Amino acid sequence: MSSVGVSVGSALFWIWQMLMSTERVLGGLAHPEKIEEMDRELTKVIEDFDRAVNVEALRLAKETSKHSFTSI
């Protein structure tokens, strides 16, 4: 499951890098405030994804521990 988070995070980071590169190449044509807004939204998506992965990992750990205690 962690490899999924890494690949999604890497893809989102790559998109952010492309946006920043585009802004630099275009000089004043790209709106820096729009890129900053997109960066904030992208950060929220990454954080939400991380929380969802953590909750799922905790759920699986709890389920696994219940099974291990019942077999003792």
N, C-alpha and C positions, 0 to 999 in steps of 0.2 A: 504494500500500500504506500509506503514511503517513496518508492520509485515513481509512483504516479504524481505525488506532490512535487517531487524534484523536476519532473519533466514539464508539468504545467507551469511551475514557477519559472523554469528556464525559458519556456516559450513566451511567457508574459514579460519577462525581463528583456528578451530579444525584441519584442514589439516596442517596448519602451525605448530601447536603444535606437531602433529605426526611426521612431518619432523624433527623438532628439537630434539624430543625424540629419533628418529632413529639415528640421528647423534651422540647423546650422548652414546647410547648403543653400536653402532658399533665402537666407539672410533675414529680411524683414517681411517676407511674404507669409510665412507661417506665424500664427498668433501664439506667442509664448504663454499667454494666460489660458488659452484653450488647451495647450499641451500640459500645463500644470494641472488643469481641471481633470484631464484624462488620466494623468499620473495619479492623482488622488483617488479617482474611481478605480483604477487598476490596483492600487494598494489595498483598497477596501475589498476587492474581489479576492485577492491573494490571501488576505487575513481571514475572510469568511471561509475560503476553501481550507485553510490550515485548521481553523476551528472545527469544521465538519470532519476532517480527517482525524483530528484528535478525539472528538466525541465517538466516532466509529471505533477507533482503536480502544478506547476505554470500555465501550460496550462489549467488544469482542473479548477483552481481557476479563471482564466481569463474567461473561458467559463461560469462558474457559475455566475460570477458577471455580465456578459452581459445579461444573462437570468433574473436575479433579477431586473436589471434596466429597462428592457423592459416591465416588468409586473407592474411597478409602474404607 
